[in-house]
Each structure stands twice: as structure tokens, then as C-alpha cells.
Amino acid sequence: MASFTLRPTDRREFDSLLGGIVQQFPDARVEAAHNDTWQSYRVDVSCADPAAGPLIAWLIDTHGDCPRT
């Protein structure tokens, strides 16, 4: 299982990240929040095996510079 919080730096990255996860990994659980005024963006995602490995690989490949915890 994979579970982490991603902190996109801007709205464009937030939309790309959220859309990509929802499209590519429909079984992932996603909670997202944003505040454009404060430029604050957060995407919480968790995914059970066996999809966790491909999700992590996709994140590293497409959003590798996005801060995450």
C-alpha cells in the first residue's frame, strides 16, 4: 500500500496531478484541496497493492519534482 501527501507548487500542476491520478489509477483514494488566493495546494492519495507500485512509478516519472510526504 502507498499513502502520501503531495504539495503541488501551482494550480497547473495541481490540476495535472489530480487529473492524471484519477484517470490512470481509478482505484486510488484521493482527497484534494486548494486555495488559489493563498496559492496552497494539497493532494492526499492512497492506493492498495498491486496498483501502488505503478502509481509511485508514474508519480516519479511525471511529477518527480512535486514535494511529497
Steps between C-alpha positions, in 0.01 A plus 500: 500500500614852424376809681639852481425870471613696197546878503484637143657843460228653283147446368622361167698225671213437743253448212745283306581285802141455608374428149780256431446300817123481452538394136791260532418350841122491552534274806716753686338694782557871449421804711600835356477857620611834360488867580597713201513820706770357727647283224464196724449158340483151651423154363473207741509164325498139611500189289500132587727240342545402221427848356727675755822421313382635163354810672833578668687444171256730316540773762879484485494504119244778449510707821837407648574855616170537689565511877346206684485346843 
